[in-house]
Amino acid sequence: MKQLFFLASVVLLAPASLLAQTKPKVAAKPPVKAAAAKATPAAAPAKATAAAPATAAVASAIDPAAAPVPIPLAPVTPPADPNALKIKTEVNPISHLLTVRCDAPGPTRIEINDKEGRPILTKNTLVGTTPVTLNVATLPAGPYVVRCTAGDKKGTRLVQIN
């Protein structure tokens, strides 16, 4: 019992520096010779090749003042078109009836265009927010584009008819 008490008191009374894990120390890098730094063309512009990042890494290891090659930014997604309409269609692929809803508050023209862009069916409504049902049973199977137009606002949606 005394041994257990002794071990518990040693653990509780031990300084935190003895209990904490320490990281191994890393040796300092040897200084770079001036002749090796002059031999590297750090001031020359880097070519845009697959080896450019590796060359920059070697140059920065030899000469810390050498800047790394910047990574090109991803293309920026353009902002949403303020004149775009949101179009919702029911089940896709469609077999007999196509129900179209869009968010246009006023008169709206709804077109179903074939893959060449020619209008196949057209429907004009007074309020675009009310659902419009079109009979597409007579159309051949394939992809079609539903296009809604309300004033300056336009929207399209791809549908598949079976």
TAFENDA-V732129 format. One line per field, one symbol per residue. ss: DSSP state (@ for helix, = for strand, . for the rest). burial: I if it has 24 or more other ideal C-beta (glycine too) atoms within 12 Angstrom, else O. A space follows every 10 residues. Layout:
ss = ???
burial = ???
//
This chain:
ss = .@@@@@@@@@ @@@..@@@@. .......... ...@@@@@@. .......... .@@@@@@@@@ @@........ .......... ...=..===. ...=..==== ==.....=== ===.....== =====..... .====..... .========= ..======== =.
burial = OOOOOOOOOO OOOOOOOOOO OOOOOOOOOO OOOOOOOOOO OIOOOIOOOO OOOOIIOOIO OIOOOOOOOO OOOOOOOOOO OOOOIOIOIO OOOIOOOIII IIOIOOOIII IIIOOOOOOI IOIOIOOIOO OIOIOIOOIO OOOIIIIIII OOIIIIIOIO IO
//
